[in-house]
């Protein structure tokens, strides 16, 4: 069944919404990195990770939406949630906390650029997300910015090697977390944050007790919980919404602006380990982000008949089923998409998984 493109209200730049959400997630997470280094002094990596995700769990619990507004998590999601929590709420934050104690905040922040590379490649391999020349160009610009920053930092000596390698391990784990989370992007993001955070807290708190890590002071504990609420809880919520809007690879690449934000804050807090590379690398990353935000991918494509559930509204050109009465704004329920062929600007979201 055919339909002309003028029947749809799709934007010429559907990547803009996803890009702005990813930028907001990046800002919150980027700010958290130098703060975790300061607040986690003399704390063990397991305790630090547990406090961060305790804050994320608070956000997930407070921001849960009514069942009629967002799709609920299902029992069948549990294996994926366990994998996401293992990579993203245990391995990654523990490696990050360990690395931050052995490297500068600027160096650790900049190393996070590699998360975008891991995420983009995994999304390309596991989900077949399209990576056209514009997207590859944006990824390469972001990577070039990160390399420039790291080369500048490397002039200070190699004493931070093990710390930076630990942060690199964290970026690989978060890259796998980001890619696996793509299948959960249509669920209530607050529920996903809460489930992931609780699983992470349970594992890391148990490991902290078993390893005999010292108990944190009240000030450090409250500070890390607050940082976890914003930099891990709210950031993950916005990240999931960005994935819903324009896919895992693009979200991961725009999120690569987080290292520059973290490095800038570390510099403001007195870390002077960066030099000329901070400006040049940051400029390259900014251009890469702008390339993503301006993406416009349009061609005739076919939608097969599909039955699924997620939050949606009826002004996007893909949800034309009937309600009586018609609900106002976004809502969630199981619904069927009829087979259709049309043309409009689109990105690799849940409704556009076709091959090229």
Buried (B, 14 or more C-beta within 10 A) or exposed (E): EEBEEEEBEBBEBBBBBBBBBBBBBBBBBBBBBBBBBBBBEEBBBBBBBBBBBBBBBBBBBEBBBEEEBBBEBEEEBEEBBBBBBBBBBBBBBBBBBBBBBBBBBBBBBBBBBBBBBBBBBBBBEBBEBBBEEBBEBBBBBBBBBBBBBBEBBBEBEEEBEEBBBBBBBBBBBBBBBBBBBBBBBBBBBBBBBBBBBBBBBBBBBEBBEEEEBEEBEEEBBBBBBBBBBBBBBBBBBBBBBBBBBBBBBBBBBBBBBBBBBBBBBBBEEEBEBBBEBBEBBBBBBBBBBEBBBEBBBEEEBEBEEBEEBBBBEBEBBBBBEEEEEEEEEBBBBEBEBEEBEBBBBBBBBBBBBBEE
